[in-house]
Amino acid sequence: MHHRMRSPNSPAMYDFIGGYSPIWMILFWIVLIIFLVYLIIQFTNKKKNNEQTNKMPLFILQERLARGDISEDEYNNLKSIIEKDQNLK
């Protein structure tokens, strides 16, 4: 059995944590990994929320006009309808 030598007046790190054990190191890495996964999930959720808020009706309408899905007359007609709806809210 291996015993650690230390002076009687100097506390060692393993005295503070209830005995030096690899369990503490494993627990540290598990907590660190869980925290990193949590941060990644939070970052991706914010990115998704930002994408959804950017997809306002007028923005979608502009995209459709740019792709050529609708004509300029249809765009102006739909834009006026959307603006009326937004003013009612």
C-alpha positions in Angstrom: 0.0 0.0 0.0 1.3 3.4 -0.9 1.2 6.2 1.7 1.7 9.8 0.9 4.3 11.6 3.1 3.6 15.1 4.3 4.5 17.2 7.3 2.0 17.2 10.1 1.4 21.0 9.9 0.8 21.3 6.2 -2.6 20.2 4.9 -2.7 18.3 1.6 -5.2 18.6 -1.1 -6.6 15.1 -0.5 -7.4 16.1 3.1 -9.8 18.8 1.8 -11.7 16.6 -0.6 -12.3 13.6 1.6 -9.4 11.5 0.3 -7.6 11.7 -3.0 -9.6 9.5 -5.4 -10.0 9.2 -9.2 -13.7 9.4 -8.6 -13.3 13.2 -8.2 -11.5 13.5 -11.5 -14.1 11.4 -13.3 -16.9 13.5 -11.6 -15.1 16.7 -12.7 -15.0 15.6 -16.4 -18.6 14.4 -16.4 -19.8 17.8 -15.0 -17.6 19.6 -17.6 -18.9 17.6 -20.5 -22.5 18.1 -19.3 -21.9 21.9 -19.1 -20.4 22.0 -22.6 -23.3 20.0 -24.1 -25.7 22.5 -22.3 -23.9 25.4 -23.9 -24.0 23.9 -27.3 -27.7 23.2 -27.0 -28.4 26.8 -25.8 -26.4 28.2 -28.7 -28.2 26.2 -31.3 -31.6 27.1 -29.9 -30.8 30.8 -30.0 -29.7 30.4 -33.6 -33.0 28.7 -34.5 -35.0 31.3 -32.7 -33.2 34.1 -34.5 -33.9 32.4 -37.9 -37.6 32.2 -37.0 -37.9 35.8 -36.0 -36.2 36.9 -39.2 -38.8 35.1 -41.3 -41.3 37.9 -41.0 -44.1 38.0 -43.6 -42.6 40.9 -45.5 -39.2 39.2 -45.5 -40.7 36.0 -46.9 -42.6 38.0 -49.5 -39.3 39.7 -50.6 -37.6 36.4 -50.9 -40.4 35.1 -53.1 -40.2 38.2 -55.4 -36.4 37.7 -55.6 -36.7 34.1 -56.6 -39.3 35.0 -59.2 -42.1 33.0 -57.6 -44.4 36.1 -57.8 -44.6 39.1 -60.0 -44.1 42.7 -58.9 -47.8 43.3 -59.1 -48.5 40.3 -56.9 -45.8 41.5 -54.5 -47.3 44.9 -54.2 -50.8 43.5 -53.7 -49.7 41.0 -51.0 -47.5 43.6 -49.3 -50.5 46.0 -48.9 -52.5 43.1 -47.4 -49.7 42.2 -45.0 -49.3 45.9 -43.9 -53.0 46.2 -43.3 -53.0 43.1 -41.2 -50.0 44.3 -39.2 -51.6 47.7 -38.5 -54.7 45.9 -37.1 -52.6 44.1 -34.5 
